[in-house]
Amino acid sequence: MEIYELVIEMKLLERRLTLYEEKYGVLSEDFYAALMAGDLANYDEYDETRADFSRWKGIYETWQRRKQAYNKQLAQQELSDTLRVQPAY
C-alpha cells in the first residue's frame, strides 16, 4: 500500500473512531489501554456495549497497523519524494 493510500485509510478509520470517542467520552488510545488491561470487563454483560467495544477495538488495531506501515515507509524515503503535489482546481 502506498503512503498516500495509508493516509486516506487512516483518515477514514479516524472518522469511525471519532464516533465511538464521542459516544463514550474517551479517546481511543485510552479505551484500548483500559480494554487490554481488563479494566472494562464489567461492561461485557451489556450486548450493545460488548458489540461496540469489539468493533472499536478492531478499528483501532487496524488504525495502529496502518500507522506503523506509514511510519516504516516514511522512514525509508525522503518526505519531499513522498509528497503528492496536485494542481489546485
C-alpha positions, -999 to 999 in steps of 0.1 A, spaced: 0 0 0 14 34 -10 19 61 17 -9 83 3 -33 52 4 -23 46 40 -31 83 49 -65 80 32 -73 48 50 -61 61 84 -83 92 80 -113 71 72 -106 49 103 -102 80 124 -136 92 114 -151 59 126 -130 61 158 -144 96 165 -179 82 166 -170 59 194 -150 85 212 -179 109 211 -203 82 222 -183 70 252 -164 102 260 -128 89 259 -101 88 233 -95 55 215 -59 52 229 -73 54 265 -101 30 257 -77 5 242 -53 6 271 -82 1 296 -96 -28 275 -62 -45 272 -57 -41 310 -90 -58 316 -105 -27 332 -137 -28 311 -148 -64 319 -178 -52 338 -193 -39 305 -193 -74 290 -228 -81 303 -243 -54 280 -248 -66 244 -246 -32 228 -215 -22 247 -198 -55 241 -205 -52 203 -194 -16 202 -162 -24 222 -154 -52 198 -158 -30 167 -139 -1 184 -110 -24 193 -109 -38 157 -109 -4 141 -83 9 165 -60 -21 159 -64 -16 121 -55 21 125 -24 11 145 -12 -13 118 -17 13 91 1 39 112 30 15 117 32 8 80 31 46 73 59 53 97 80 24 83 76 36 47 81 72 56 114 64 73 126 46 42 123 77 19 126 114 19 94 133 27 100 155 -4 98 124 -25 66 113 -8 46 145 -13 18 143 -38 16 177 -54 -16 182 -73 -28 213 -91 -55 234 -74 -89 232 -90 
